[in-house]
Amino acid sequence: MTQSNNIVDLLEAGIKAEGLRQRTIASNMANIETPRYRRIDVKFDELLAKALQSSRAVDLDKVEPEIYEPRNTSIRDNGNDVSMEAEVGSLVKNSLRHTAYVRLMQKKFTQIEAAIRVGG
């Protein structure tokens, strides 16, 4: 895989993970009053970092975001651990990351397009 394709694949994997994280945040917010509901999150950054630190070639098809229950938040009387403030914070952070990935992808495609014009 060329370096250019690798960067595009990395950005695509990030966009996909942020889309999944957006859905988990929405699910958490929708279930804020559901008794015994435990918030969910997406594990991706650490999986990607581990794959990139490996001495073997990175197969991004095998680096899939995982949904998990963090279980590190306070539980209210009804057994629910969703905090609207925390979810809104996650939503903002996720939106910023998603925007960054999309802008980097646009920039990469602009570079590829420019290289094709120069070479063509």
N, C-alpha and C positions, 0 to 999 in steps of 0.2 A: 504494500500500500504506500502511495506517495505521501509525503508530509502534508500536502494540501488536502488530500482526501482524509487523512487522519484528523486534521483540525476540523474539517466539516463534520466528520463522524462524531467527534467529541462534542461539538456544539449541538448537533442533532440529539445526541444522548442527553445532554443537559436540558434542552428544551422539552424533551419527552418526560424527563424526571420532574421538571417544574410543573408540567401539565398535570401529572399524577398528584403532585403535592397540592396543587390548587384544588383538585377534587377532594382530597382528604381534609383540607381546611374547611371546605364548604360542608362536608359531612359533619365535621366536628361542630361547626356553627349551627347547623340544622338540628343537631341532637343536644343542644346545650341544656335542655330541660328533661331529657330522657333519663329516667331512673337507671342506674347501674351502667350507663354508657361510659366507656373509657375512650379517651381521645386517641386518635391514630396519627401517625406521621410517616414520612418516607425516608428511608435510608438509601442514599445514593452517593453523596460526596465521599464518604469514607470508603465505599466499595470501589469507586472510580480511582481514588488516590492509591488504594492498595494494588489495583490492577496496573496502574501506571508505574508504580515503584517496582513491579515485578521485572525480572531480567528477561522474561519471555515476551513475545509480541502480544500486544493487547488486542483481544477480540471483543470489540464493543457490543457485539450481539449477545455475549455472555455476561456483560455487566448490566444487569437489569435492576431498576429501582425496586426496593422491597417495602411493603407496607408493614408497619409494626406498631405495637402499643408501647410507648415509652415507659409508662408506669412510674414516672418520677414527679408527678404533680399531686397536689393536695386533693383529697377526695371530700366532697361535700356530704351532707347527711343522707342524700338520696343515692349515694354511690357513684355519682357523676363527677368527673374531674376536668370538665371543659371550662376554660376561662375565656370569656369573650375578649378581654384585653390581650391575652396571649395570642389568641387566634388572629386578631386584627394585626398585631405585630408581625406574626408569621406571614399573613397575607401581604403586607407591605413589603417585607423582605423578599418573599417569593416573586412578587411582581417586578421588583427591581432586578432580581437575578434573571428572570425571564426576558426582560427588556434588554439586559446586557448581552445575553446569548443571541437574541435576534439581531441586535445591532452588529455584533461581531460577525454573525453569519452574513449579513448584508454586505459588510465591508469585505469579507473574504470573496464573495461572489463578484463584487465590483473589481477587485484585484484580478480575479480570473478572467473576467470580461476584458479588462484592459490588456492583459497579457495576450489574449486571443487576437485583439485588434492590432497590437504591435506585431505579432508573429504572422498575421494573416495577410 
